[in-house]
């Protein structure tokens, strides 16, 4: 939750009334902006977002109803309280129909104003928090959201975004756990096919016959147990994208069948007699070197050229350690929400350990570690005791904030960079390589954290 004071816009063409409201609300701890004219209030709304608007109903040029309407257009979650010395049933009804939260008639009691303001802000806060939770849950339930501040990853995403707008087939390479399927979903979501289906299959999870049936489907009676016709994933992905994970696990015979589908843009059911035209984009992934697999004869060269129009390589987490603070915060939020737990912090010793760990399982391993930490946390903090035993028992360099207290993730990053620079004699090139970032990014962080003496 945001601990900053609520921002309130007060609009009234009576100078004394405006001054009194501003004084009362500031004493309550709110950040108050005052306007003595409707046009000025509209300008302020265009330039700033407010948590609450209190406006007089009757004013020259621009009245309270116009301010209410514009507030609703710009900030649907911001509540508006109407204040007027011309209280009538009709004007009250009009204001409430327009979406006003409450209607206060002059002369009003200050306690009444305080109470209504407090309740309106609580409602605004709840609406915004619910929206944030919905957005978080959407992101955690399959949407292509890649968390990074690493220059190399940002360049990769820019390339992926450019490739997405074409219909070229793409191979995504990277170690297990780096997020190859997530990148594939990102490409699909940026493509002209984003409104079509995106289906995926792990080519190493099926025997050859089962994989053929999964991809191409079958006709009724094609084999024992085929009691009805079944569409395959290629046909079901028509108009969209098919993601072939671990494509190098395909047998040579399956590679030939897939090559024909890509070349002819048609698929044949098992037991079928007529080909079915399909419009599918193929994205593939492998944790092997595909070119080497071709040289070794494990992967067909003609299929390689068809599927590997563009290659995207995801670096391991060990080469993008500058993303650890972002990823840690992301997974803490994710599993805090999914498990309905108020976990929001992580002990500095835990961050020390994670910063020194090489993550052979990459981002997937980090996610599992944080998920475990959130599950085991009894309070609001992930502690060293919540880490897997092999990590707890390891010996790592630790960092402390000199001023004491619990350091933030930014403090940990600053201390880690400072330590790496010291370990390597302030050699920026070597330090950048160890940190998994380029020299420009390192210089930016040195300037940010004021590490230059």
C-alpha positions in Angstrom: 0.0 0.0 0.0 1.1 3.6 -0.7 2.0 5.5 2.5 2.2 8.9 0.9 -0.5 11.4 2.0 -3.7 11.5 0.0 -3.8 14.2 -2.7 -7.0 16.3 -2.6 -8.1 19.0 -5.0 -10.4 21.6 -3.4 -12.4 24.0 -5.7 -14.5 26.9 -4.5 -14.9 30.4 -5.9 -15.4 31.8 -2.4 -12.0 32.7 -1.0 -12.8 32.3 2.7 -14.6 28.9 2.2 -11.6 27.7 0.1 -9.1 28.8 2.6 -10.9 27.2 5.5 -11.3 23.8 3.7 -7.6 23.9 2.8 -6.6 24.6 6.3 -8.8 21.9 7.9 -7.7 19.2 5.4 -4.0 20.0 5.7 -4.3 19.7 9.5 -5.6 16.1 8.8 -2.3 15.3 7.0 -3.5 15.5 3.4 -1.7 17.1 0.5 -4.1 19.8 -0.6 -4.2 21.8 -3.8 -6.7 24.7 -3.9 -8.3 26.4 -6.9 -10.6 29.4 -6.8 -11.9 28.9 -10.4 -13.4 26.1 -12.4 -11.2 26.5 -15.5 -8.0 26.4 -13.3 -9.4 23.2 -11.6 -9.8 21.6 -15.0 -6.2 22.4 -15.9 -5.0 21.0 -12.6 -6.9 17.8 -13.3 -5.3 17.5 -16.7 -1.9 17.8 -15.2 -2.2 15.8 -12.0 -4.0 12.8 -10.5 -5.9 13.4 -7.3 -7.2 10.9 -4.8 -10.3 13.1 -4.0 -11.9 16.2 -5.4 -14.1 18.6 -3.3 -15.9 21.1 -5.5 -18.5 23.8 -5.1 -21.5 23.1 -7.3 -22.3 26.7 -8.5 -19.4 28.6 -9.9 -18.9 31.0 -12.9 -17.7 29.7 -16.3 -17.1 26.1 -15.1 -19.3 24.6 -12.4 -19.1 21.6 -10.2 -20.9 19.3 -12.5 -18.4 19.9 -15.3 -15.5 19.2 -12.8 -17.3 16.0 -11.8 -17.7 14.9 -15.4 -14.1 15.6 -16.3 -12.8 13.8 -13.1 -14.9 10.8 -14.0 -13.4 10.8 -17.5 -9.8 11.1 -16.4 -9.8 9.1 -13.2 -12.7 6.8 -12.8 -11.5 5.7 -9.3 -11.3 9.2 -7.9 -14.3 10.2 -5.8 -15.9 13.7 -6.0 -17.7 15.4 -3.1 -20.1 18.3 -4.0 -20.4 21.3 -1.7 -22.9 24.1 -2.3 -24.9 26.8 -0.6 -27.8 26.2 -2.9 -28.9 22.7 -1.7 -32.0 21.4 -3.4 -33.3 17.9 -3.9 -32.9 18.3 -7.7 -29.3 19.4 -7.5 -28.5 16.6 -5.1 -30.0 14.0 -7.4 -28.2 15.4 -10.4 -24.9 15.3 -8.6 -25.4 11.7 -7.4 -26.5 10.6 -10.9 -23.3 12.1 -12.2 -21.3 9.9 -9.9 -20.6 12.2 -7.0 -19.7 10.3 -3.8 -21.5 12.7 -1.4 -23.3 16.0 -1.3 -22.6 18.5 1.5 -24.7 21.6 2.0 -23.4 24.9 3.4 -23.1 25.8 6.2 -21.4 22.4 7.0 -19.8 21.1 10.2 -16.1 20.5 10.0 -16.5 17.1 11.6 -18.9 16.1 8.9 -16.4 17.1 6.2 -13.6 15.2 7.9 -15.8 12.1 8.2 -16.9 12.2 4.5 -13.4 12.9 3.2 -12.0 9.9 5.2 -14.7 7.5 4.0 -14.3 8.7 0.3 -10.6 8.2 0.4 -11.0 4.7 1.9 -13.3 3.8 -1.0 -10.8 5.2 -3.5 -8.0 3.2 -1.9 -10.0 0.0 -1.9 -10.9 0.4 -5.6 -7.3 1.1 -6.6 -6.0 -1.8 -4.5 -8.5 -4.1 -6.0 -7.4 -3.0 -9.5 -3.7 -3.5 -8.6 -4.5 -7.0 -7.3 -6.5 -7.9 -10.5 -3.6 -6.7 -12.6 -1.1 -8.6 -10.5 -3.2 -11.8 -10.8 -3.6 -11.4 -14.5 0.2 -11.1 -14.9 0.7 -14.1 -12.7 -1.8 -16.3 -14.6 -0.1 -16.6 -17.9 0.2 -13.1 -19.4 3.6 -12.5 -21.1 5.2 -10.3 -18.5 9.0 -10.4 -18.5 10.6 -8.7 -15.5 14.0 -7.1 -16.3 16.2 -4.0 -16.0 19.1 -5.7 -17.7 20.4 -4.0 -20.9 21.0 -7.3 -22.7 17.5 -8.5 -21.9 16.0 -5.2 -22.9 17.8 -5.5 -26.2 16.5 -9.0 -26.6 12.9 -7.9 -25.9 13.3 -5.1 -28.4 14.4 -7.6 -31.1 11.6 -10.0 -30.1 9.1 -7.2 -30.4 10.4 -6.4 -33.9 10.3 -10.1 -35.0 6.8 -10.5 -33.6 5.2 -8.3 -36.2 6.5 -10.5 -39.0 5.2 -14.1 -39.5 8.7 -15.6 -39.4 9.3 -18.8 -37.5 11.6 -18.3 -34.4 13.8 -20.5 -32.3 14.4 -19.5 -28.7 17.6 -20.8 -27.1 18.6 -20.8 -23.5 19.3 -23.0 -20.5 16.4 -24.7 -18.7 14.5 -22.3 -16.4 15.4 -19.1 -18.2 11.9 -18.4 -19.4 11.8 -19.6 -23.1 8.1 -20.2 -23.1 7.5 -16.8 -21.5 9.5 -15.2 -24.3 7.4 -17.2 -26.8 4.2 -15.8 -25.2 5.7 -12.3 -25.4 6.3 -12.7 -29.1 2.8 -14.0 -29.7 1.3 -11.2 -27.6 3.1 -8.6 -29.7 2.2 -10.2 -33.1 -0.7 -9.8 -35.4 -1.9 -13.2 -34.3 -2.3 -12.1 -30.7 -6.1 -12.5 -30.9 -5.7 -16.1 -32.1 -4.8 -19.1 -30.0 -1.3 -19.9 -28.7 -0.8 -23.5 -28.0 2.3 -25.3 -26.7 3.7 -28.9 -26.6 6.8 -30.3 -25.0 8.3 -32.5 -27.7 10.3 -34.5 -25.1 7.2 -35.4 -23.1 5.8 -37.9 -25.7 6.8 -41.0 -27.5 6.9 -40.6 -31.3 3.4 -42.0 -32.0 1.8 -40.1 -29.2 3.5 -36.8 -30.3 2.3 -37.4 -33.9 -1.3 -37.9 -32.6 -0.9 -34.8 -30.3 0.3 -32.6 -33.2 -1.6 -33.9 -36.2 -4.8 -35.4 -34.7 -6.5 -38.6 -36.0 -9.6 -39.8 -37.8 -12.2 -42.0 -36.2 -11.0 -45.6 -36.4 -7.4 -44.7 -37.2 -6.2 -47.0 -34.5 -7.6 -49.1 -31.6 -9.3 -46.7 -29.2 -9.8 -43.9 -31.8 -13.6 -43.8 -31.2 -14.0 -40.3 -32.6 -12.1 -37.8 -34.7 -9.6 -35.6 -32.9 -8.0 -32.4 -34.0 -4.3 -32.0 -33.4 -2.5 -29.0 -32.0 -1.4 -27.8 -35.4 -5.0 -27.6 -36.6 -6.2 -26.1 -33.3 -3.6 -23.4 -33.5 -4.9 -22.2 -36.9 -4.8 -18.4 -37.1 -2.4 -18.3 -34.1 0.9 -19.7 -32.8 2.2 -23.1 -31.9 5.1 -23.3 -29.5 7.3 -26.4 -29.8 9.3 -26.7 -26.6 12.5 -28.9 -26.6 12.2 -29.4 -30.4 15.6 -31.2 -30.5 13.9 -34.1 -28.7 11.9 -34.9 -31.8 12.8 -38.1 -33.6 14.1 -37.9 -37.2 10.8 -39.3 -38.5 8.8 -36.6 -36.7 11.1 -33.9 -38.0 10.2 -35.0 -41.5 6.5 -34.8 -40.8 6.8 -31.3 -39.2 8.9 -30.1 -42.1 6.1 -31.0 -44.5 3.5 -29.2 -42.4 5.7 -26.0 -42.4 6.5 -26.2 -46.1 3.0 -27.1 -47.4 1.0 -25.2 -44.7 -1.2 -28.2 -44.4 -1.7 -31.1 -42.0 -2.9 -34.7 -42.4 -4.8 -36.5 -39.6 -3.5 -40.0 -38.8 -5.7 -42.2 -40.9 -6.9 -39.3 -43.0 -7.0 -39.1 -46.8 -7.4 -35.3 -47.3 -4.9 -32.6 -46.2 -6.2 -29.7 -44.1 -4.9 -26.2 -44.8 -3.6 -24.4 -41.8 -2.2 -20.9 -41.1 0.1 -21.3 -38.1 3.2 -19.6 -36.9 5.8 -21.9 -35.3 7.9 -20.8 -32.3 10.4 -23.4 -31.1 12.7 -23.7 -28.1 15.7 -25.7 -27.1 18.3 -25.8 -24.3 20.9 -27.2 -26.8 23.0 -25.6 -29.5 20.8 -26.2 -32.6 23.6 -25.6 -35.0 25.7 -28.2 -33.3 22.8 -30.6 -33.3 22.6 -30.2 -37.1 26.4 -30.8 -37.5 26.1 -34.0 -35.3 23.2 -35.2 -37.5 20.7 -35.1 -34.7 18.6 -32.4 -36.3 17.6 -32.1 -40.0 19.3 -29.2 -41.8 16.3 -28.4 -43.9 14.0 -28.2 -40.9 16.7 -26.0 -39.2 16.5 -23.5 -42.0 12.7 -23.5 -42.0 12.3 -23.1 -38.2 15.4 -21.0 -37.4 14.5 -17.9 -39.5 15.2 -15.8 -36.4 17.1 -17.0 -33.3 16.7 -15.4 -29.8 19.0 -16.4 -27.0 18.0 -15.9 -23.4 21.1 -15.4 -21.1 21.2 -17.5 -17.8 20.3 -15.7 -14.6 23.9 -15.8 -13.5 24.7 -13.3 -16.4 21.9 -10.9 -15.4 22.3 -10.6 -11.6 21.3 -7.0 -11.8 17.7 -8.3 -12.3 17.7 -10.2 -9.0 16.2 -7.4 -6.9 13.3 -6.9 -9.4 12.7 -10.6 -9.7 12.8 -11.2 -5.9 10.2 -8.4 -5.4 8.0 -9.7 -8.2 7.9 -13.3 -6.8 7.3 -12.1 -3.3 4.3 -10.1 -4.5 3.1 -13.0 -6.7 3.1 -15.6 -4.0 2.0 -13.3 -1.3 -1.2 -12.7 -3.4 -1.7 -16.3 -4.4 -1.2 -17.6 -0.9 -3.1 -14.7 0.7 -0.1 -13.9 3.0 1.2 -10.5 4.1 4.8 -11.3 3.2 6.5 -8.1 1.9 10.1 -8.2 3.2 13.2 -10.3 3.0 16.1 -10.5 5.4 19.3 -8.9 4.2 21.2 -12.2 4.8 18.8 -13.9 2.4 19.5 -11.4 -0.4 23.3 -11.7 0.3 23.0 -15.4 -0.3 21.0 -15.1 -3.4 23.3 -12.5 -4.9 26.2 -14.9 -4.4 24.4 -17.9 -5.8 24.8 -19.0 -9.5 21.3 -20.4 -10.0 21.9 -23.5 -12.2 18.1 -23.7 -12.4 17.9 -20.0 -13.5 14.7 -17.9 -12.9 12.6 -21.0 -12.3 14.9 -22.0 -9.4 14.7 -18.4 -8.0 10.9 -18.5 -8.2 10.8 -21.9 -6.4 13.1 -20.5 -3.6 10.9 -17.4 -3.1 7.7 -19.5 -3.3 9.1 -21.7 -0.6 10.1 -18.7 1.5 6.6 -17.1 1.3 5.0 -20.5 2.2 7.2 -21.0 5.2 7.2 -17.4 6.5 5.1 -17.0 9.7 5.3 -13.2 9.6 5.9 -10.7 6.9 9.5 -11.5 6.3 11.4 -14.3 4.4 14.3 -15.4 6.7 17.5 -17.4 6.1 15.8 -20.4 7.8 13.2 -20.4 5.0 15.8 -21.1 2.4 16.6 -24.7 1.1 19.2 -26.4 3.4 21.9 -26.5 0.7 21.7 -22.7 0.4 21.6 -22.1 4.1 24.7 -24.2 4.7 26.7 -22.4 2.0 29.3 -19.7 2.9 28.8 -16.4 1.2 30.1 -12.8 1.4 27.5 -10.7 3.2 26.8 -7.0 3.1 25.5 -4.5 5.7 24.1 -1.0 5.5 26.5 1.2 7.5 23.7 3.2 9.1 22.1 0.1 10.5 18.6 -1.2 10.3 17.1 -3.5 7.6 18.6 -2.6 4.2 16.4 -2.4 1.1 17.1 -4.4 -2.1 18.6 -1.2 -3.6 21.0 -1.1 -0.6 21.9 -4.7 -1.2 22.6 -4.0 -4.9 24.7 -0.9 -4.0 26.8 -2.9 -1.5 27.2 -5.8 -3.9 28.5 -3.5 -6.7 30.8 -1.7 -4.2 32.2 -5.1 -3.1 32.8 -6.4 -6.6 34.6 -3.2 -7.6 36.8 -3.5 -4.5 37.5 -7.2 -5.2 38.7 -6.3 -8.7 40.8 -3.3 -8.0 38.1 -0.8 -9.2 38.5 -2.3 -12.7 35.2 -1.3 -14.3 35.4 -3.7 -17.3 36.1 -6.7 -15.1 33.5 -5.7 -12.5 30.8 -5.2 -15.3 31.6 -8.7 -16.6 31.3 -10.3 -13.1 28.0 -8.4 -12.5 26.7 -9.6 -15.9 26.1 -6.1 -17.2 27.8 -3.8 -19.7 30.1 -0.9 -18.8 27.5 1.8 -19.5 25.0 0.1 -17.1 27.8 -0.1 -14.5 28.6 3.5 -14.9 25.0 4.4 -14.5 24.7 2.4 -11.3 27.9 3.9 -9.9 26.5 7.4 -10.5 23.1 6.4 -9.1 24.6 5.0 -5.9 27.3 7.7 -5.7 30.1 5.1 -5.5 32.7 7.3 -7.2 35.1 8.9 -4.6 
